[in-house]
Amino acid sequence: MAEPLLDARGLRKTYGQVEALRGANFTVYPGEVVALIGDNGAGKSTLVKNLVGAAVPDSGEILLDGKRVSFNSPRDAQLLGLETVYQDLALAADLDAAANLFLGREQVRKGLLGAFGVLDKRGMRERSVAAFAELGVQLKDIDAPVATLSGGQRQSVAIARSVAWASRVVFMDEPTAALGVVQRERVLDLIRRVRDRGISTVLISHNMPEVLSVADRVEVLRLGRRVARFKASETSLEELVGAMTGALEHEEEAA
């Protein structure tokens, strides 16, 4: 197997008397979809926050391309090619899809106008159209406010925004939650397209059938620790649930 792209080792994080992470490990390999699963309270959200700079671990280490890194903010992680699609999408509802793709990264026009902060709306729109087309994202009107788009289309815009700026890993937190069947399938296909571009994807999900349909590997978190790892093609729904609940014991380093 290839060397890990992102490797978390022995992460610990405590909030008051609550030990959210108890020496958690997590591994992402190049060009894969790896699912992070676990019951409520397993520590998934805390682990992801530590991996994307939204929180700082009390101890342990994070390696990127084999080199130790530390993130004091999400911006630190973004600068190293890690992006996140949050469950609330973090989109600006009144702005169109192109403006959301460049949200926080707006481009200004060249020359004197740029010096006065005039935005290059045409250039951003052209790049957005190309980015959506590359991922197969179909929007009826790219100039419409995202508030007028369907749930699946908004999710696609959020994913496309992360992919446009990510060079290594995209974290997706429950990307199909509250979507209809057709919209879910489109988002899952989008995740596959992201993987095909060579960008690793971390899928955080409670939907086990979706996990098995789209993930290459699955890592299970329970009580703040990684307790099992599986190849998605070699496991079952029952085995995943058993690892999550502790009904089936696994040696987490054996996989």
N, C-alpha and C positions, 0 to 999 in steps of 0.2 A: 504494500500500500504506500502511496505517496506520503511525503512528510506533511504534517499538519500545517494548514494555513494560519489558523487561529487556535490557540491552545491555552485553556485556563486550567491552572493547577492549584488545588488546595485553597480555593477562595473561601474566606470567612467574612461574614458581615453580621453585626449585631445592632439591633435597635432597642436600646434600653435593656430589658430582660429577655427580649426575643432574639434567639439566634437564628436568623433567616437562612444563612449559608453556613454549613458545617464542614468545611473542607471540600467544597464542590469542585468537580472537574468537568470540563466540557471541551469537545474537540470539533473543529470544522476542517474538512479537507478541501482542496481546490476543486472547483467546478461541480459541487454536489448540492443536493437539497438534503439537509439534515433536520429532522423534526426534534423539537424539544418538548417533551410531554411530562405531565405530572398532575396529581390531584391538586385541588385548591389548597394553598398553603405549603406547597412543595418547595417554593423558592424560585420558581421560574422567572417571575417578574424582577425579583431582586438580582438574579444572576444576569439577566439581560441588561439591566440598568448598569451593572458593574462592567459589562463588556462593551457598552457604548458610551461610557463617560457620564451617564446621568447620576451615578453614585460611585464612590471609591471604596474598594474592599479594605477591610481592616488588616488582612494579611493574605498571603498567596501571591501568585504571579500570573500575568497574562503575556503570552508570547505571540508575536505576529511575524510570520516568515522566520520563525526560530529565534527572533530577537525580543528581549523583554521590553514591554512598552507600559506606559501608565497614562491613563486618561483622567484629566481633572474636569473635563466638560465634554458634552457631545461634540463640540467643535473640534476638539483634539482627535476624536475618533473619526470624524468626517475628513479631516485633513490626511488621514492615513487610509482612506478608502472604505470606511464602514458607514453604512447608512441604515436608517430605521424607518419602517412604516408602522406607525402607532395605530392602535385600535380606533382611536378617534380621528385618524387620518391627518389631523393638523393642517387642514386646507383652509384657505381664505374664501369663504362662501361667496362673497360679492365679486371676486376676481375670476377671470376666465382661466381656462386650462393652461394656456401658455404662461400667464402671469404666475400661476401656482407652481409651474415647473421651475421657474426662476426665483421663487419666493426666498428672499434673503440672499440671493445671488444675482440680483438684477444687473444687467449689462447696460452701460451708457454708450452713447454715440461717440464716434471718434472726433477728434479735433476740439474746437472751441465749445461746441455744444456739450460735449462730454465733460468738459471742465466745469460747466455749470450744472452738471448732474442730469442732463436730458437723457431719458432712457431710449435705448435702441429697441423699440417695440417691434419693428419689422424683423430685425435680426433674431430676436427672441422667439417670435412667432414661427419663423422659418425653421429654427432649430427644434422647436417643439413639435412641429408637424413631422419632421424627420424622425424624432425620437418616438413619437406615437406610432408611426408607420413601421418602424423597425421592430417594435414589440407587438404589432398587430392590434393596437388599441384603436377602436373605431368610435369616433365621437361625431354625433350628428351635426354639431356646431361648435367648433373649437373656440369661437369668440363668445359663447354664452357663459354666464356666470356658473361656476360649478354647483351652486345651489339648485340649479334647474336640471342637473344631470341625475341619472338613476344611481342607485346605490352601487351597482357594479361598475358604472362608469367613473364615479368618484374614487372608488377603490383602485381602479386602473390608473387614474391620474396620479394618485399617491404613490403607487408602485413605480410608475414610469419616472416620476420625479426622483425617487431614490436611485433607480437604476441609472438614470442619466448622470448621476454624480458619483456613484459607487465604482470602485475599481477592484475591490476585494470581496466584501461581504454585505449582503442586505438582510436585515432582520425584519421579519414580518409577524406582527402580533395579531393572531386571530383574523387573518385577512378575509375570510369568507363569512364571518359572523353577521347575522341579520340579512343575508342575501338569499334570493330565491335560487331554485335549482339551476336555471340557465345561467344566471349571473355567477354562481359559484363555479360552474364548469369553466366559464371564461377566465375567471381569476386563476384557477388551477392551471389552465393552459398557459396563462401569462407567466406563472411561476416556472413552468417548464421552459418557456422561452428565455427567461432570465438565466436559468442554468445552462442552456445551450449557448449563451453568449460567453460562458466561462466564468460567470460571477456566482460565487457560492451563496446559497440562501439558507437562512435559519428560519424554520417555520415553527412558530409557537401556536399550538392548536389543541383543542379538546375533542376535535372531530376525528376519531380514530380511522374510520373508513377513508376519509380524505388523506390522512397521514399516509396510510398504506398505498394509496393510489398515486401519490406524487413524490414521496420521499425516497431517497436512496438509502438513508440510514435513519435510525431512531435512537435518541438518548433519553433515558428516563431519570427524572429527578424525584426524590422522595425525602421529605424531612431535611431538606437543605443539602443533600448529597446525591451524586450520580450513583444509581444502584444497578443500572443495566444499560447495555448497548446492543442493538440488533441491526442486521441488514434487513431492510424492509421486505425484500423478496423472500426471506427465509423465516419470517415470523408470522404471527396471527393476532387477530384482535384479542383473543382470550389471553395470549401470552403477554401482550402489552398491558392489558388491564390488571393481570396478575402481578406484574412488576410494579405498576403504579400503586397498588393497594397493599403490597407486601404479601399477598397470598402465595406468590411464587418467588422463591429466593433465587438470586442470580449473583454470580461473581462478576462485578462490573468491569473488571479489567480483562475478563476472559474473551470478550467479543473483539 
